[in-house]
């Protein structure tokens, strides 16, 4: 059965079964001509032209492919001929063709042996592709341990050529170079000829050692077994073709009329002069300091297209983003400029990249890593807290939800894990009993020790690279060009991870704005962005032209951030348009907020073009209930919602059978108190305990006849079995999930909307079996897969942190006095001023979300270190100027 990729390749005529065979057959005939000292270059190329003219049009489905491939192959042959006639034939004394060898149970052929006038002997192995270009199935292990090359060396050693060398010739090496690039030693992605001296297989006098050769061969065999690609892809006979860009017929036709038309289908966006400079600066380390609204994403797209246009392989380009949403947007925008079927570069978050590296190298790790889902962490947190007396400083009023005790405790544990000293010295945590919390943290850590956290992914990758340098070298060779977005918020481990990947090629571009560094609580810091130019000798390009806001908004934002006492990259935000001045209001109430929204509506703004930004979620939840106009939480972490876990548990148990772990997950969500209190005897698990509790859990009819009206645990099992009946009906996944949610009284839950959008993007999810895999994957990456709610005709409510990357025509910063640092002693430490600087950047981010209108609303008297005086003064100055 053909996969979609295979069908696409066949349909577009790129399944060239005959061409590779004919190409190499002609290459060997070419060597026959080259070793003849009487033939000239002109005569050889005449033969080449004759061979190429015999290419069969039946090999291709599109007419334009035949002349395009003929032109390409002629160039490859001609380049090889010119190199041979210049570097080999003039120095040669004699040649020997097609020498068969056998060693270590392996057979092979030396395409040509050459003895030079100085007595040296060189064995040539002719290959189609360079090491970096061949598929993983063919590559398998580093070139230093190429088993064919070792076998050829063994033949030389046994036949009186103990000081001979082996040279690998790649006919389809770097096509950008008109002449062959020759490298001695380590493999290079742009080399066409690799001359290896293999010093590790030689004696001190330079002669080959059969004992060392055999040992090297065994090492190569081990490397082959350990470094093989996953079988689901590497075993495919069309793996090589999947690496090839699928050209459209229009593109192939264009190669006939324009010499450079191979790159004409990349139409770059329109850029300003400074953006053009940033797009073209692809070589070496570069820092792009991009102010808010400066077209940063367009620049990243432009740089990517620029590299592709210049022949860089998509798999050699890595773009790292801060969120999965940003990665998805980058992929969509890059794809919009590619021809149909054009291969995308690798676009990923750092965590997803790290996790992928760990999974692909599980054998080297010694175990298969598993990330704890949010659901699993919350269940463990619930159990830990239920076993301890109340911890002073934690709010036990509400358990569930994003602002509830459980989610807050998990978040605090993760912050404590990152930096315990910073956590303990944070003035915002002065009310917390740190001793009791530390005890709870230890219990939580012990219970989650079998899982890895999102921060562990990067730390474990660093350890993997340290313990297995060959793994790091493999990724270093692959990623020739690396671009990292939002570099102002990376942690020390993330920065080290990126630096290691880029160390070989040094084509590293970091992108960010130090003034928008707002994730210190997650371990992020702008210090790495600020130090990059110094430590890497990077070229720095500042892009400060803003395409979002009016000059009045930018001037005020600039005035706020320029008062920062910390090191920063100087920028002067400029806009192409003017507008109204920002407005500061004191003593505001809900009546004032409603009035302001109505005024904006009277100016023609739709409700969803207005955003209310606050520092905390609690403030937003209060507004969500109290405002007169429709409101909507602009960003919801719906994939972390417990209902996702219930659906995952139901689907998994339907397809894979009842599971103690999954049933426990489901029960502890629906009935946590009863699930924790269920007596479990020694030797039992939760499933066997529930079997005893229900009087036979496997008897579906018996369970459904039980009275669950007063017993949530019985209700839980009944919901599971009724859901199984729904899945038995064979309806679409959306229909099934809607009915399952109905069993729990959640017919209109937001999850249904999220899943519907996922099905729209991927039709295969209509099948319930595919939906089961999707639900598991969503929970696996819940922490990095922040989902946006579908924008309705309602005022958008969003925290300052969550507003980053978004924009609205009007922004109202509510409770602006909450952007402050409080101290009971009224004396401030250095850490207080550091936090105040972060709040300054947070306020700056909130301000620069506004396109036309910006309001500051103070509701209470200001205390502590705050910005009220600054904002009042700045708005007064602008009124005076007006």
N, C-alpha and C positions, 0 to 999 in steps of 0.2 A: 504493500500500500504506500502510495506516495504522500509525503508531507506537503504542506502548502508551499514551502520553499522550493522543493523539487519541482512541483507543478509549475511554479512561477518561472523557474530557470528554463524548463523545457518550452513553456509557452513563449518566452521571450527569445528563444533560440540560443541561449548561452550554455546549453549542455553540449559541449563540443567533445564528443567521445573520441573522434578521430584525430583532431588537431594535435593534442599533446604527443600522441604516438608518432605522427608524421613529422612533427617538429624535431623530436629527438632523433628519429631515423635520419632525417636530413642533416642534423648536426654531426652525426657520426660519419656520413658521407663527406661532410665538409672537412673533417679532420683528415680523411684520406687524401684530399686535395692539398691540405696545408702541409702535410709532411713531405710532399713531393717538391723538391727544391727547384723544379723547373717551372712550376705554375706561378703565374703572377696574380696580383690582387684583382685586376680587371677580369682575368679569365675565371677566377673563382666566383666573382660576383655574377658573371654571366650564367654560370651553373646554378647559382642561388636563384636568380630570376626565373630560370626555367623550372626549378622545383616549385617555387611559389606560384607560378602560373598554373600549375597542375592542381592547386587546391580545388576541392570539390564543392560547388555551391550547395550541394545537398547537406553539407555539414551545418548549415546555418538556416534559420527560419527567416531572418530579415535580410533583405537584399544588401543593405549597406554594410553588413558585418563582413562579407567576403573581402572587399577592398580595404576595409579598415584593418582587418587582421593581417592581410598580405603586407600592408605598409608597415605594421608593427613588427612582424617577423623579419622582414628585410632589414630593418634598422638593427634588430638584435644580432642577426648574422653578421652584418657589416661591421658592427662594433667589435665583435669577437675576432673577425678576420684581421682588422686593423691592429688590434692588440697583439695577436699572435705573430703577425709579420714584423712588428716593431720590437717586441720584447723576448720572443722565443726563438724564432727561426734563425736570426742572425748569429745567435750564440750557440746553436745546436751543432753537434757533430753527427749524431744519428738518432733515428726514431724507431720505436717498436710499437706496433698497434695491437690492440685487443689481447692483452695479457691476462689470462685467467689465473685466479689465486684461490686457495682454500686454506682456511685457518680456523681453529676453535669451533669446528662444526659448521662454519659459514662459508659460502662461496660468493665470488664477485668477479668483476672485470675492471682492470685498469685500462682506461680508454686510450691512453698513449703514454709511453715511457720515452723520456728524452735523456740522452747523454750529451752534456755540454763539452765544449772544447777544453775546459779546465778540469774535466774528469767527473764533475758532479753528475748525479743521477736524480731526475725528478719524475715522479709519477703523477699524471694528470687524471683527475676524476671529473667528468663533465656532468653537471647538474642543471636542471631547469631554473630552480629558484634559490635565492639567498636564504640563509638560515632563518632570518627574521620574517621572511615572506611565506615560507611553506606552512602547511597546516600543522596543527599540534600532533595530528596522527603521524605525520612524516617526521616532524621535528623531534619529539619525544624526549630528547636529552641534549645537554650542551654540546656544541660543536667540538669542544676539546676531547670529547669521548665519542666521536663519530666512529661507529663500529666498522664501516666500510674502509675508512681511512686507516684504522688500526690494522685491519686485515691486510691492506695493501702494504703497510710498513713491515708487517711480519713476512710477507713475500719477499720484500727487498732484503730484509735481514738474512733470510735463509738462502738467498741467491747471490751472495757476494756484494751486495750494495748496502753495507751496514751504515753508511753515512748518507743514504738517500733521503729525500724529502717527499712529502705528499702535498699536492696543491689541488684545492677544490675550485673549479671554475663554474660560476653561476651565470648562465646565458640570460636569464630574465632578472638580473639584479636591478639595481636602481636605474630606472629608465630615464631619469632626469639628467643623467650624465652621458654626454656624447661619447666619452671614452671610458674604458674600464677603470675602476678604482681598486687598487691593490692594497691589501692590508696583511701585515705579518702579526701573528699573535691572536689577540682576542677578536671574537666575531664583531662585525660592525654592520649596521643595517643598510649602509649605503655602499658596501663593498661588493665587487663582482668576482674578485679573485682572492682566495684565502690561502696564504702560504703558512703552513704550520710546521714549526721545527720540532714540536713535541719533545721538549727537553726532559720532561718527566719520564720518558721512555728510553733515555739514552744514558750511556756510561760517561764517566768524566772526560773521556777522549772524544766524545761526540758520536760514538758508534751506537747503533740500536741494540737494546737488550731484550732478548726473547722473553726472559722472565718478567721484566717490567711491562712488556707489551701484553703478556697474558694477564697480569694483574690488572692493567688498565682496562682490558676487555671485560673482565669480570665486574669491575666498577661500573663500566658502561651498561652492562646487563642489568645491574641493580638499579641504576638511574632510570633505565627504560621502564622498569616495573613501577618505580615510585612516582615518576613524573608523567605517567600516561594521562591523557585527557579523559574526562568522564565518558563512559561508553555510549551514553545517549546521543552524543554529538560526534565524538571522535571516530566512532565505528562507521559513521555514514560515509558511503562512497562518494558523496558529493560535497564533502566538507570543504575541499578547496574552492569549489564554485561558490559556496556561501560567503566566501571572503571577497568575492569579486563584486564590484558595483554593477548593478543591473542597469545598463544604459537603455534609454528610450530610443525608438527608431529615429525620432527627430535628431537626437544627439548624434547617432551613428551616421546619419545622412550629412550632418554638418561637417564631419571630419573629411568629407570629400572635397569641400569647397573652401575651407579655411584651415590653414595650418595649425592655428592655436585653438580651433573650435572645440577641442577636447575639454576645455574648461569653460566654454561659453554659457553653459546652462546654470552656472553659479552667478546669479544676478544679486550683487550686494546691495544692502539698503543704502539710502543717501546719508552721508555723514558730514559733520562739521570738520574743519581742518584738524582740530585736536583729536577728534574721534578717529579720523583717518590715520593719524600718527599712531594711536593706540592699537588700531586694527593691524597695521603693518609691522609693528614691533613684536615679532613672534620668536626671534632668536635670542637665547640667553635669558637671564633673570630680569623680570619687569615687574614694577609695582604700579597699578592703576588706582589712583586715589580718586574715587568717584563720589561727588556730592549727591544729595538726594535729588531724584528726578532728572538725572543727567544722561539717561539713556544707556545705563550700564549693561542691561541685558542685550540691547542691540549691538553694543560693542563686542560682547562675548560671542554672539552669533556671527558677527562680521569676522572676528579672528578665526573662528572655526571654519567658516567658508573659505577664508583666505588660505588656510593650511590645506584644505581639501583641494582647492583650485591649483595649488602648487604640488600636488601629487602625494601628499602625506596620506598614509593609510588611515581610514577611520578608526581602526582598532589601536592605532598608535596615539590617539588623541583622548585625553581624559579631562572631563569637566566635572568639578566637584561643587555641589551646591549645599546650602544650609538645610533645606527642607525637601521632601519628596515632591511637594507642589512646585517648587522652583525648578526641580529637575524635569518634571513633566512639561512645564511651560517652555523650557529651553529646547527640549526634544521636539515639541510641536513647531516652534519657530524655525529651528534648523531644518526640519523635514519640509517645511513649506517652500524652502529654496532649493531642495534637491529634486532631481528628476525622479520619476516613478520608480520605486524599488531601490533608490539610492541608500546606501548603508549609513546609518547614523554613527557618530562617535560614541564613546562610552560616557554616559552622563549619570552621575550617582551622588548620593550623599556620602559623607565620609563613613558614617556608621554602616550603611548598606554595603559600601565597598569593603570595609574591614570584615564584615560578617561573611561576605562572599569569599574573600581570601581564606578565612578560617575554615569554611565549609569545604572548599576545594583542596585544602591541605590538612584535612582531619587526620589523615594517617600520620603526618609529621607531628601533629599535636598529641596524638595518642588517644583522642576521644572525639566524639562528634559534638560540637558546641550547640547549646540550645538557649535562646534568649527567653527570659521569663516574660510572659505577657502581662499587661497591666492587670488583667483579671486575676492571674495567679498571684501577683504581688499584693493586690488588695485583699485577697482571701487570706494570705499569710499574715498580712498586717492586722486584719480583723482578729485572727486567732491569737497573735502576740498581745494585742491590747486587751483582749478579753481575759487573759491570764494574769494581768497586772493591775494593781490599784491605779486609780486615775492619776495622770501625770499633770502636775500643776503647770498651767500656762497653755495647755491644749484645750480646745473648745469641743466639749462632748455633746453640745446641743444637737448637732446634726451629723449623722454618720456618713451618709452617702452623698454623691454628687461631687463635682470638681472642687467645691470649697468645703466639703465635708471632712470629718476627722480622718477617715481612712486614706483618702487621696492625699490630704495634707501631710499625714504621717509618712507615707511612702516618699513623697517629694522631699521632706526633711531628711529622711534616711539617706537618700541619694546625694543631697547636698553635704551631709555630714561625711559620707564616704569620700567625696571629692576633696574636702578641706575641713577637717575637724576643728583646727585652730581658728580658722576664719568663722566657722559656724558658732563656736563658743564665744567669740569676741564680738559678734554682731549685736549692736545695741537694740536691734529690733526683736531680739530673743531674750531680753533681760528678764521677762516674766516666766520663762520656762525653767523647770527643775531639770537642769542639765545632767545631774547624776542619774535621775530616774530615766531620762530620755536615753542616755548612753547605755543603760541596762537594756532598755527596749530595743535599741539599735543592735546590740550584740545578739539578742534573740532573733531579731529579724534577719540579720546577716547569716546566722547559723542555719536558719530555716531555708534561706535562698542560696546556700552555698553550691547546690547542684546546678544552679542556673548561672548564666553570665549576664551581666548588665550591659546597657548600651555603651557605657564608658569602658567596660572590660573588653569590648570588641577591639578597640584601638590598642589598649595596653597589651592584650594577648597577641595582636599582630606584631607589635614591637618585639615581644619576646620570641615569637616565631621567627622573625627576621634575624634576631640575634643568634638563636640556636641553629637556624637552617639558612645560612647565607645564600645558598643556591635558590631558595624560594624568592628571596628579595631580588636577586640578580635577574630572575625570570621576569618579574614585574618591571624592573628597571629597564630591561631591554624592550619590553612591550610599549611602555608609555614614554614616547619620545617628546611629547608636548603635554604639559599639565597646566590647567587653569583652575584656580580655586577662588570661588566667590565668597563674599562675606568673611574675608580673612580676619576682619577686626574682632570676630567673636570666637576664634578657635582657642582651644586649650593648649597647654604645653605639649601634651601627648599627641594631639592632632597635628600640631605644627611639626613635631619630630617625625611623625608618620609621613607627612607630605614631603618633608626635606629628604628623607631616605629614598622615597620613590623617585625623586627628581635628581638625586645626586649624580647619576651617571651622565645624563644628557644636559642637565642644568637649564632646560627650556621651561622654566617655571614662571608663570604669571599669577601673581596674587592680586586680588581685586577686593576693594572694600573702602570703607569710610571710617576712620578712627573716631569721628564725632558721633557715629551711630553704634558704638560698642555698648550694648545694654544687657549682656548676658553673663555678667561676672558671677551671678548666683549659680550658674551652671558650669563654672570653671573657665568661661571665656575671658579673653583679655586682648586689648588692642596693642599690647607691648610687642607682639610678634610682627604685626603690620608695621609699627613704627620703626622697629629694628631691622626690617628686611633689607632696606636699601643699604644700610651700613654693613650688615653681615654677609650679604650675597653680592655686594657691588652692583646692585640692581639699578636699571634705568627707571626713573620715576616720572610718571606722566599724571598731571592733575587735571581732571575734567570737572569743572565747576559751573558750566552753563546749565541752567535749570530749565526744563521744558514743561514743568508741572505748575508751579506756583506763580503768583504775581510778585513784582519786585517789593511791594510793601511787606508781604509776608516773609519774604526771604531776608529783607533787611533786618526785621525784628529777630528772626531766628539766628541770623549771623551775629547780632548784638548779644544775644543770650549765650551762644556757644563760645564766643570770643573771650568771655570773662572766665573761662575755664583756667584753672591754675596748673593743669597737667600738660605734659608735652602733647603737641598735636601738629598735624600737617596743615599749614596755612592754606586756607581757601577763601575766596571771595565770591559768594553765590550771586549769579546774575541771571536775570529773567528777560524775556523779550517783550513782556507786556506789563502794564500797570493795572492797579485795581483799587479796592477800598482798603483803608487801614484796619488792622486788627483792633478788636474792642475788648476792654477789660471791665468786668462788672463785679461789684462787691455786694455782700449780703444777699446772695441769690437764693431763691426758693424754687420749688417745682413750678409755681405760677410763672416765674420769670423764664424758666427753661421752656415751658409750653409756649409762652409769648414769643420767644426768640424763634422757635421752630415755625410758628405761624407766619412771622415776618419773612422768613426765608421762603416759605411756600408762596407768599404774595409776590416774591421776586422771580417766581417761575421755577423754583427748584422742586424736583420730585422728592418724596420722603427718603428714598434709598440713595439720594445724592447728599444726604446729611448724615454725619457721623458724630456720636457723642463718645469721646475718649475719656476714660478714667484710669486711675492708677491701679485700682483693685477690682476684682470680680464682684465683690460684695456690693460695691456702689452701683454696678451695672444691673445686678439682679433686683435691687431696690427700684431702679428706674424702670425696669422691664414691667414691673407690676403697677407702678404709680403714674406713669405718663398718660396723657389723654390720647396721644396719637399712637398708631401701631408701631411697635418696636421689634427688633430682632437681634439676637446675639450674632454678631457678624462672623465669629469663628467658634465652632463647636467641636469638641474632641469626641465626636460621636463614635468613632471606632474604638474608643476606650470605654464606651457605655457597657454596663453589665449585660444588657440584652444581647449584644454581639456574642458574648460568651455563652449565653443560654442557647442561642441558635447554633453556634459552633458545636456545643455539646450534643444537642439533639441530632444534628446532621451526622456527626462522627459516629455516634452510637447506632444510628440507623444503618449506616454503611459498614461499620466495622464491629458491631456487637457491643453489648453493655460493658462499661468500663468503670471500675471503682473510682478512678481519678476523675473522669468526666462527670459521673453521676454526683460525686461530691462537689465539683465545681458548680453544677446546676443547682443542687440543693442548698449550698451555702449562699447562693445568690437570692434564691426565692425565699428560703427560710433559714437565715444564718443562725439564729438562736437555737432552733431545734436541731439543726445539723451539727452544731458544736456539742450539744448535750446528748446526742445519740450514743448510747452505751456500746462500745466496741470491745468485745472480749479478746483475750490474748489469742493470737493466731488468725483473727478475723481482719478483713479490710472493710471499707465502707459499703461495698456491694454486698458482701455476705451478711453484714450487720443489717442492711436494709432488707435483705431477703428474709431474715428472721423477723424483722419489725413488721413487714407486710404480710408475713405468713405465706411466702412464696412469690418472690418478685418476678420470676420468669413466667408465671401464669397470668397472661395479659388479662383475660376475662375476669379472673378473681380480683386483680388489682383494681380494675375499673368498676367493680361492684362495691368496693369499700366506700365508706362515708368519709370523704375528705374535707367536709365543710369546716371541721374544727381542727384539722390536722394538716398543716402546710407540707409536711414531708410526703404524706399520701397524695396530696394535690400535685406535688412536684412530679411524682412518678406517673400519675394519671395524665398530666400535660405531656409528658414524654411519649406515652403510648398513643394518645390521641394524635400527636404530631406524626407518629409513624404511620397511622392510618392515612393522614393527609398526603404523606410522601408516597404511600402505596398507590394513590390515585393516579400518579404519573402526570400531574399538571406541571406547568412551568414553575420555575423557582420563585418568581415574583408572586404568583398566585398562592403557592404553598406557604411562603413566608408570611404573606398577608393573613392567611387563615391561622397559622401558628400564633402570630401576634394576637389575633382575635381571641384565641383560647385564654390569653393572659390579660384581655381587656386593653390591648395596646394597638388597635387597628391603625391608628394614625401616627404611630411613633416615627420620629425623624429618621430612624434607621431604614425604614422602607423607602424613603426618598433617596438616601445615599446608595442603597443597593440598586434601586431602579436606574440611577445614573451610571453605576458600574456596568449594569447589563446593557445599557445603550452603547457604551464604549466597547464592550466585548460581548458579542452575541452568544458565544459559547456558554456564558454564565446562565443562560436560560435553562440549561440542563442542571438538574439537581445535583448530579455527581460532580460537575464542575463547581457548583456553588459551594459544595462541602470543602473543596480545596481552597476556594477564595476566602471563606470565612476563617479558616485556619491561618491563612497568610495575613489577613487584615489584623488579627490579634497578635500575630508574631511581630509585626512592625507598628503596633498601635502608637508607640511613643513618638515615632518620627513621621507617622502618617496623619498629620493634623488635617482634618477635612474642613472645608468651608461649607457653611450652609448656603443653600440656593437663595440668592438675593431676592427678597420680596419687596413689595411697595411699602416699606417700613423704614423708620429711622434705624440706622445701624449702630449697635452698641458694641464697643470693643475696648479692651485694655490697651494701654500704651505699648506694651510689649507685643501684643498681637496685631497692632496696627501697622507694624513695619512691613514695607512692601506694598501697602495699599494706598488708595487716594480717594478723596471725595471733593465735591465742589465746596462744601462747607464743613468745617470741623469745629465742634464745641468741646473745649477741654473743661470737664466738670470736676468740681472739687479740686481746683488747681492748688489749693493749700496743702493737699495731701502729698505733693511732691516735696517732701521735707525730711530732715533727719532730726529726731527728737532725743533729748537727753534729760533725764530726771535731775541730774546734778547741775545742769546748765553749763557744764564744762565739756569741751569736745576734744576727742582724741584724734590722732591721725587717721584712724580707720573711719571715723565719722566724716571727715572731710573727703576721704576717698569715696565713700558712699554718696555724699552730696554731689560729687563730680559725676557719678553715674546717673543720679537723678537729673542732673543738668542735661546730660546726653539723652536721657529718656524723654524729657520735656521737648528737647530739640527734635527728636523723631516725631513726636505727636504733632508739633507745630508744622512740620514740613509735609504732613499728609494733606494739608489744605490747598486747594487749587485757587479759590477765589475769596472765601470768607473764613475768618478765624476769630473765635470768641474764647475768652478766658473767663470762667465763672467761679468766683470764690464764695463758698457757702458759710464758712466759719472763720473766726479770727485765726490768724496765722501764728504758729508757735515753732520753736526750734529753728534750725537752718532752713530757710525757704526762699522762694523766688518772688514773693508778692511785691516787695519793694521795687525790685528790678522791673517787673512787668508793668506795675503801675506807672513807674517813671518813663518807661519806653513808650507806652501808649499815650501818655500825656505829651511827650515830645513830638510824637507824630501828629497829634491833634493841633499843637501849636504851629508846626510846620505847614499843616493844611490851611 
